[in-house]
């Protein structure tokens, strides 16, 4: 009697395989598959980041950075390879970046207790209950003009200096700075309109 050996690790492996297929479809231009992928990996990313960061605000900020990075480098994914190691590598790099930023800030800032903010309008005093819509983030990035999207991808996601990004795009430092600024304003406006 021959026994079949199951090398899978259960539901996590089937989820990773589904995500690999969704990413493959997204690379072929399937927007629905891309939206599903982002929606499904969101809790996983929150769990990965949550192991290192306790503050929900920090977790949400880092997860947003991860999603922006994933969006910027999505075409670099090789669908013949496993999806999870690729995703976890991106997540760990963004967590490390956040840790470096936090460490450098903590060296120059004094620790102060949390100060409650109050505003005149009652609805602004209610804390936000959600991270946001991953699909809205993808749409907002894809809705930016090419120059603004490229400036954000190079300077914010790949963390190039203005000088490096200007050399890579063939534009002046001033023009790139304006594109990045306008792109970030447009992203914030688009994402705020969705909430």
Beta strands, then each sheet from edge to edge (+ up, - down):
end
